């Protein structure tokens, strides 16, 4: 049970745990960019870690390099809004 003063738990993964999550996402997405269908090479946080986002499967999407750069260039709009 959380009290009013407790912060929510943030998932931060390192090493083997982070690699395991990445491989899980590759399996779920077929190794393809969620936006354009190219080969995915980058893990993109929907909510940046610096803004309270975590390393959970719900917050990470695999993108190709071009779509990943575009996501950041568009100030992190939702992936559906990117053209």
N, CA, C and O atoms as a MOPAC input file, in Angstrom:
PM7 MOZYME 1SCF
protein

 N      0.83600 1    -1.17500 1     0.00000 1
 C      0.00000 1     0.00000 1     0.00000 1
 C      0.88900 1     1.24900 1     0.00000 1
 O      1.83200 1     1.34700 1     0.78500 1
 N      0.58200 1     2.19000 1    -0.87800 1
 C      1.37100 1     3.40900 1    -0.98400 1
 C      0.74600 1     4.51000 1    -0.13600 1
 O     -0.47400 1     4.64700 1    -0.05200 1
 N      1.61800 1     5.28400 1     0.48300 1
 C      1.12900 1     6.44500 1     1.21400 1
 C      1.21500 1     7.65400 1     0.29900 1
 O      1.76200 1     7.55500 1    -0.79900 1
 N      0.69000 1     8.78400 1     0.72500 1
 C      0.68100 1     9.99100 1    -0.09500 1
 C      2.08500 1    10.49400 1    -0.40400 1
 O      2.26800 1    11.23700 1    -1.36800 1
 N      3.07200 1    10.11000 1     0.38500 1
 C      4.42700 1    10.61400 1     0.20500 1
 C      5.33300 1     9.68200 1    -0.58600 1
 O      6.46800 1    10.04900 1    -0.89000 1
 N      4.86400 1     8.48800 1    -0.92700 1
 C      5.69400 1     7.54800 1    -1.66100 1
 C      5.61400 1     7.81500 1    -3.15900 1
 O      4.53600 1     8.06900 1    -3.69700 1
 N      6.76200 1     7.75600 1    -3.82600 1
 C      6.79400 1     7.87900 1    -5.27300 1
 C      6.42400 1     6.53300 1    -5.88800 1
 O      6.69000 1     5.48800 1    -5.29400 1
 N      5.80800 1     6.55100 1    -7.08300 1
 C      5.53400 1     5.27500 1    -7.74400 1
 C      6.84800 1     4.57900 1    -8.10400 1
 O      7.86800 1     5.23200 1    -8.32700 1
 N      6.81000 1     3.27700 1    -8.15700 1
 C      7.99500 1     2.50300 1    -8.50300 1
 C      8.31900 1     2.70400 1    -9.97500 1
 O      7.44300 1     2.59400 1   -10.83300 1
 N      9.57100 1     2.99500 1   -10.25900 1
 C     10.03300 1     3.16800 1   -11.62500 1
 C     10.93800 1     1.99600 1   -11.98000 1
 O     11.86200 1     1.66600 1   -11.23600 1
 N     10.66900 1     1.37400 1   -13.11400 1
 C     11.45400 1     0.23200 1   -13.55700 1
 C     12.68900 1     0.73800 1   -14.29400 1
 O     12.57900 1     1.43200 1   -15.30500 1
 N     13.86000 1     0.38500 1   -13.78100 1
 C     15.13400 1     0.71100 1   -14.41800 1
 C     15.89500 1    -0.59400 1   -14.60100 1
 O     16.22200 1    -1.27400 1   -13.62900 1
 N     16.17200 1    -0.93600 1   -15.84300 1
 C     16.84400 1    -2.19400 1   -16.12700 1
 C     18.26500 1    -1.94700 1   -16.59100 1
 O     18.57400 1    -0.91500 1   -17.18600 1
 N     19.12800 1    -2.92100 1   -16.30500 1
 C     20.52500 1    -2.86600 1   -16.73200 1
 C     20.94000 1    -4.24600 1   -17.20800 1
 O     20.30200 1    -5.25000 1   -16.88900 1
 N     22.01800 1    -4.27900 1   -17.97500 1
 C     22.66700 1    -5.53200 1   -18.35000 1
 C     21.75100 1    -6.58500 1   -18.92500 1
 O     21.03200 1    -6.33800 1   -19.89300 1
 N     21.78000 1    -7.76000 1   -18.32900 1
 C     21.02700 1    -8.91100 1   -18.82600 1
 C     19.52600 1    -8.66300 1   -18.82500 1
 O     18.82700 1    -9.11000 1   -19.73400 1
 N     19.02500 1    -7.96200 1   -17.82400 1
 C     17.58100 1    -7.70900 1   -17.75000 1
 C     17.13000 1    -6.80900 1   -18.90300 1
 O     16.06500 1    -7.02500 1   -19.48200 1
 N     17.93600 1    -5.80600 1   -19.23300 1
 C     17.60500 1    -4.90600 1   -20.33400 1
 C     17.69400 1    -5.64700 1   -21.67000 1
 O     16.85300 1    -5.45600 1   -22.54700 1
 N     18.71100 1    -6.48900 1   -21.82000 1
 C     18.85500 1    -7.28700 1   -23.03400 1
 C     17.67200 1    -8.24000 1   -23.18700 1
 O     17.17400 1    -8.43000 1   -24.29600 1
 N     17.22200 1    -8.83200 1   -22.10100 1
 C     16.08400 1    -9.74800 1   -22.12500 1
 C     14.82300 1    -9.00800 1   -22.58700 1
 O     14.05900 1    -9.53300 1   -23.39800 1
 N     14.60600 1    -7.80600 1   -22.08000 1
 C     13.44700 1    -7.01100 1   -22.49500 1
 C     13.54900 1    -6.67300 1   -23.97800 1
 O     12.56300 1    -6.78000 1   -24.70600 1
 N     14.73900 1    -6.26300 1   -24.43300 1
 C     14.93500 1    -5.93100 1   -25.84200 1
 C     14.59900 1    -7.14100 1   -26.71800 1
 O     13.90400 1    -7.00100 1   -27.72500 1
 N     15.08100 1    -8.31500 1   -26.34800 1
 C     14.80200 1    -9.52200 1   -27.12100 1
 C     13.31500 1    -9.86800 1   -27.09000 1
 O     12.77600 1   -10.35500 1   -28.08300 1
 N     12.65400 1    -9.62600 1   -25.97400 1
 C     11.20300 1    -9.83100 1   -25.87200 1
 C     10.47800 1    -8.92000 1   -26.86100 1
 O      9.55900 1    -9.35500 1   -27.55400 1
 N     10.89400 1    -7.66000 1   -26.92200 1
 C     10.27100 1    -6.70400 1   -27.84000 1
 C     10.55400 1    -7.07300 1   -29.29800 1
 O      9.67800 1    -6.94200 1   -30.15200 1
 N     11.77900 1    -7.53400 1   -29.58500 1
 C     12.10600 1    -7.98800 1   -30.93600 1
 C     11.16800 1    -9.12600 1   -31.32300 1
 O     10.64600 1    -9.15100 1   -32.43700 1
 N     10.95700 1   -10.05700 1   -30.41500 1
 C     10.06900 1   -11.18900 1   -30.67000 1
 C      8.63600 1   -10.71100 1   -30.89400 1
 O      7.97500 1   -11.15900 1   -31.83100 1
 N      8.15200 1    -9.81100 1   -30.04800 1
 C      6.77300 1    -9.31800 1   -30.15300 1
 C      6.54800 1    -8.51400 1   -31.42800 1
 O      5.49000 1    -8.62100 1   -32.04700 1
 N      7.53700 1    -7.70500 1   -31.82800 1
 C      7.39700 1    -6.84700 1   -32.99800 1
 C      7.98900 1    -7.47900 1   -34.26000 1
 O      8.00000 1    -6.85200 1   -35.31900 1
 N      8.47400 1    -8.69900 1   -34.15300 1
 C      9.05600 1    -9.35400 1   -35.30700 1
 C     10.35500 1    -8.71200 1   -35.77100 1
 O     10.78600 1    -8.92400 1   -36.90400 1
 N     10.98100 1    -7.92400 1   -34.89300 1
 C     12.23300 1    -7.26300 1   -35.23300 1
 C     12.06700 1    -6.07300 1   -36.16700 1
 O     13.03900 1    -5.56800 1   -36.73000 1
 N     10.81500 1    -5.62900 1   -36.32300 1
 C     10.53300 1    -4.54300 1   -37.26000 1
 C     10.13300 1    -3.25900 1   -36.55000 1
 O      9.57200 1    -3.27400 1   -35.45400 1
 N     10.44000 1    -2.14800 1   -37.20900 1
 C     10.06300 1    -0.82900 1   -36.71100 1
 C      8.54200 1    -0.74200 1   -36.60400 1
 O      7.82500 1    -1.09000 1   -37.54200 1
 N      8.06500 1    -0.28300 1   -35.47200 1
 C      6.62400 1    -0.16900 1   -35.24700 1
 C      5.98000 1     0.83100 1   -36.20600 1
 O      4.80200 1     0.69900 1   -36.53800 1
 N      6.73600 1     1.82000 1   -36.65000 1
 C      6.18400 1     2.87500 1   -37.49600 1
 C      6.19600 1     2.51500 1   -38.97800 1
 O      5.16300 1     2.61300 1   -39.64000 1
 N      7.35900 1     2.09600 1   -39.51900 1
 C      7.47400 1     1.94000 1   -40.97600 1
 C      7.68400 1     0.50100 1   -41.44500 1
 O      7.57100 1     0.22500 1   -42.64000 1
 N      7.98600 1    -0.41400 1   -40.53400 1
 C      8.17600 1    -1.81200 1   -40.91100 1
 C      9.59000 1    -2.18600 1   -41.32200 1
 O      9.84200 1    -3.34000 1   -41.67000 1
 N     10.53000 1    -1.22600 1   -41.28900 1
 C     11.93400 1    -1.52600 1   -41.56900 1
 C     12.52900 1    -2.30300 1   -40.39400 1
 O     11.87500 1    -2.49500 1   -39.36900 1
 N     13.76500 1    -2.74100 1   -40.55600 1
 C     14.45700 1    -3.43900 1   -39.47000 1
 C     14.62900 1    -2.47600 1   -38.29600 1
 O     15.14900 1    -1.37300 1   -38.46200 1
 N     14.19600 1    -2.89500 1   -37.12700 1
 C     14.29200 1    -2.06700 1   -35.91700 1
 C     15.66300 1    -2.21800 1   -35.29700 1
 O     16.14600 1    -3.33400 1   -35.10500 1
 N     16.29700 1    -1.09200 1   -34.98000 1
 C     17.61600 1    -1.13500 1   -34.36100 1
 C     17.67900 1    -0.33300 1   -33.06100 1
 O     18.63500 1    -0.47300 1   -32.29800 1
 N     16.67900 1     0.50200 1   -32.80200 1
 C     16.69600 1     1.36700 1   -31.61900 1
 C     15.49700 1     1.09900 1   -30.71300 1
 O     14.39800 1     0.79900 1   -31.17900 1
 N     15.73300 1     1.21500 1   -29.42100 1
 C     14.65600 1     1.14000 1   -28.43700 1
 C     14.26400 1     2.56900 1   -28.07500 1
 O     15.09200 1     3.34500 1   -27.59700 1
 N     13.00200 1     2.91100 1   -28.30600 1
 C     12.50400 1     4.26700 1   -28.06200 1
 C     11.58100 1     4.27400 1   -26.85500 1
 O     10.63100 1     3.49300 1   -26.78700 1
 N     11.86000 1     5.15700 1   -25.90200 1
 C     10.99100 1     5.32000 1   -24.73300 1
 C      9.86500 1     6.28500 1   -25.08800 1
 O     10.12900 1     7.41700 1   -25.49300 1
 N      8.62200 1     5.85500 1   -24.94100 1
 C      7.48400 1     6.72700 1   -25.22200 1
 C      7.47700 1     7.91600 1   -24.27100 1
 O      7.27100 1     9.05700 1   -24.68400 1
 N      7.70600 1     7.63200 1   -22.99400 1
 C      7.90700 1     8.68700 1   -21.99700 1
 C      9.38100 1     8.62900 1   -21.63100 1
 O      9.86300 1     7.62800 1   -21.10100 1
 N     10.08700 1     9.70900 1   -21.91700 1
 C     11.53200 1     9.73400 1   -21.67100 1
 C     11.84400 1     9.40400 1   -20.21700 1
 O     11.09400 1     9.76900 1   -19.31100 1
 N     12.94400 1     8.71700 1   -20.00600 1
 C     13.37100 1     8.39500 1   -18.63800 1
 C     13.57300 1     9.67500 1   -17.83500 1
 O     13.27700 1     9.71200 1   -16.64100 1
 N     14.07200 1    10.72000 1   -18.48300 1
 C     14.30300 1    11.98900 1   -17.78200 1
 C     12.99600 1    12.65800 1   -17.35400 1
 O     12.99600 1    13.57300 1   -16.53000 1
 N     11.88800 1    12.19000 1   -17.92100 1
 C     10.58000 1    12.74300 1   -17.57000 1
 C      9.74600 1    11.74000 1   -16.77900 1
 O      8.52100 1    11.84500 1   -16.71600 1
 N     10.42300 1    10.77400 1   -16.18000 1
 C      9.73200 1     9.81300 1   -15.32900 1
 C      9.37200 1     8.50500 1   -15.99400 1
 O      8.78400 1     7.63000 1   -15.35900 1
 N      9.71900 1     8.35300 1   -17.28100 1
 C      9.44000 1     7.10500 1   -17.96700 1
 C     10.34400 1     5.98600 1   -17.45600 1
 O     11.40100 1     6.23900 1   -16.87800 1
 N      9.91800 1     4.77000 1   -17.67500 1
 C     10.70800 1     3.64800 1   -17.16900 1
 C     11.09000 1     2.69900 1   -18.29500 1
 O     10.77300 1     2.93200 1   -19.46100 1
 N     11.76600 1     1.64200 1   -17.92600 1
 C     12.22300 1     0.62200 1   -18.87100 1
 C     11.26200 1    -0.56200 1   -18.87800 1
 O     11.68300 1    -1.70600 1   -18.70900 1
 N      9.98500 1    -0.29300 1   -19.07200 1
 C      8.99900 1    -1.36400 1   -19.13400 1
 C      8.59800 1    -1.60400 1   -20.58500 1
 O      8.74200 1    -0.71900 1   -21.42900 1
 N      8.10200 1    -2.78500 1   -20.87000 1
 C      7.66700 1    -3.11100 1   -22.22700 1
 C      6.57400 1    -2.15900 1   -22.69200 1
 O      6.46300 1    -1.88600 1   -23.88700 1
 N      5.77800 1    -1.65800 1   -21.78200 1
 C      4.70100 1    -0.73800 1   -22.12800 1
 C      5.22700 1     0.63300 1   -22.55200 1
 O      4.52600 1     1.37100 1   -23.24500 1
 N      6.44200 1     0.98300 1   -22.15200 1
 C      7.00100 1     2.30300 1   -22.43800 1
 C      8.06100 1     2.28600 1   -23.54100 1
 O      8.57300 1     3.34300 1   -23.91100 1
 N      8.39400 1     1.13200 1   -24.06200 1
 C      9.45500 1     1.04200 1   -25.06500 1
 C      8.90500 1     0.45200 1   -26.35600 1
 O      8.16900 1    -0.53500 1   -26.34100 1
 N      9.27100 1     1.06800 1   -27.46700 1
 C      8.94500 1     0.56400 1   -28.79000 1
 C     10.23200 1     0.47400 1   -29.59300 1
 O     11.12500 1     1.30800 1   -29.44800 1
 N     10.31900 1    -0.53400 1   -30.43300 1
 C     11.47400 1    -0.66900 1   -31.30000 1
 C     11.21500 1     0.09100 1   -32.59200 1
 O     10.16200 1    -0.05000 1   -33.21400 1
 N     12.19700 1     0.90400 1   -32.98500 1
 C     12.09200 1     1.71000 1   -34.19300 1
 C     13.36000 1     1.57000 1   -35.01300 1
 O     14.41500 1     1.21500 1   -34.48800 1
 N     13.25100 1     1.85500 1   -36.31800 1
 C     14.45200 1     1.96600 1   -37.13600 1
 C     15.11000 1     3.29200 1   -36.76200 1
 O     14.49300 1     4.13400 1   -36.11000 1
 N     16.35000 1     3.47200 1   -37.17100 1
 C     17.08700 1     4.68000 1   -36.81400 1
 C     16.36600 1     5.94700 1   -37.30200 1
 O     16.25500 1     6.92300 1   -36.56100 1
 N     15.87600 1     5.92600 1   -38.55400 1
 C     15.21700 1     7.11400 1   -39.12200 1
 C     13.96400 1     7.49500 1   -38.33300 1
 O     13.76900 1     8.66800 1   -38.01400 1
 N     13.11800 1     6.52100 1   -38.01700 1
 C     11.89400 1     6.81800 1   -37.26200 1
 C     12.23000 1     7.24100 1   -35.83000 1
 O     11.52500 1     8.06400 1   -35.24600 1
 N     13.30800 1     6.67800 1   -35.26100 1
 C     13.70400 1     7.06100 1   -33.91100 1
 C     14.14400 1     8.52200 1   -33.89300 1
 O     13.75100 1     9.28200 1   -33.00900 1
 N     14.95800 1     8.91000 1   -34.86800 1
 C     15.38500 1    10.31000 1   -34.95100 1
 C     14.18500 1    11.22700 1   -35.19200 1
 O     14.10700 1    12.31300 1   -34.62000 1
 N     13.25600 1    10.79100 1   -36.03600 1
 C     12.06600 1    11.58400 1   -36.32900 1
 C     11.19800 1    11.74300 1   -35.07700 1
 O     10.62200 1    12.80600 1   -34.84700 1
 N     11.10900 1    10.68100 1   -34.27000 1
 C     10.31500 1    10.75100 1   -33.03800 1
 C     10.85200 1    11.83200 1   -32.11000 1
 O     10.07800 1    12.56100 1   -31.49000 1
 N     12.16500 1    11.93600 1   -32.01300 1
 C     12.75700 1    12.95200 1   -31.15700 1
 C     12.68800 1    14.33900 1   -31.79600 1
 O     12.53500 1    15.33900 1   -31.09500 1
 N     12.79900 1    14.40100 1   -33.10900 1
 C     12.73300 1    15.68600 1   -33.81000 1
 C     11.33100 1    16.29300 1   -33.76200 1
 O     11.17500 1    17.51100 1   -33.85500 1
 N     10.31500 1    15.44800 1   -33.61500 1
 C      8.93500 1    15.93600 1   -33.55800 1
 C      8.49200 1    16.12800 1   -32.11200 1
 O      7.30100 1    16.12900 1   -31.80200 1
 N      9.48300 1    16.29100 1   -31.23700 1
 C      9.21700 1    16.51400 1   -29.81800 1
 C      8.42000 1    15.37900 1   -29.20000 1
 O      7.57000 1    15.58900 1   -28.33400 1
 N      8.71400 1    14.16800 1   -29.66500 1
 C      8.14700 1    12.94700 1   -29.09300 1
 C      6.63600 1    12.84700 1   -29.24800 1
 O      5.95400 1    12.36600 1   -28.34300 1
 N      6.09900 1    13.29900 1   -30.39000 1
 C      4.67800 1    13.09600 1   -30.66200 1
 C      4.39700 1    11.59500 1   -30.63500 1
 O      5.31700 1    10.77800 1   -30.67600 1
 N      3.13100 1    11.25200 1   -30.56800 1
 C      2.81800 1     9.82100 1   -30.61300 1
 C      3.28800 1     9.26700 1   -31.95000 1
 O      3.33600 1     9.99500 1   -32.94200 1
 N      3.62600 1     8.01200 1   -31.98200 1
 C      4.13400 1     7.40300 1   -33.21300 1
 C      3.10000 1     7.46100 1   -34.32800 1
 O      3.47300 1     7.53700 1   -35.49800 1
 N      1.82900 1     7.42800 1   -34.00500 1
 C      0.78500 1     7.48700 1   -35.02200 1
 C      0.72400 1     8.85000 1   -35.69600 1
 O      0.32400 1     8.95400 1   -36.85500 1
 N      1.12000 1     9.89500 1   -34.97400 1
 C      1.07800 1    11.24100 1   -35.53800 1
 C      2.25000 1    11.53000 1   -36.45500 1
 O      2.18800 1    12.46800 1   -37.25000 1
 N      3.31800 1    10.74800 1   -36.36600 1
 C      4.49700 1    10.98400 1   -37.19600 1
 C      4.18100 1    10.60700 1   -38.63300 1
 O      3.49600 1     9.61400 1   -38.87900 1
 N      4.67700 1    11.39500 1   -39.59100 1
 C      4.45100 1    11.04500 1   -40.99700 1
 C      5.73700 1    10.63300 1   -41.65700 1
 O      5.74500 1    10.30200 1   -42.84200 1

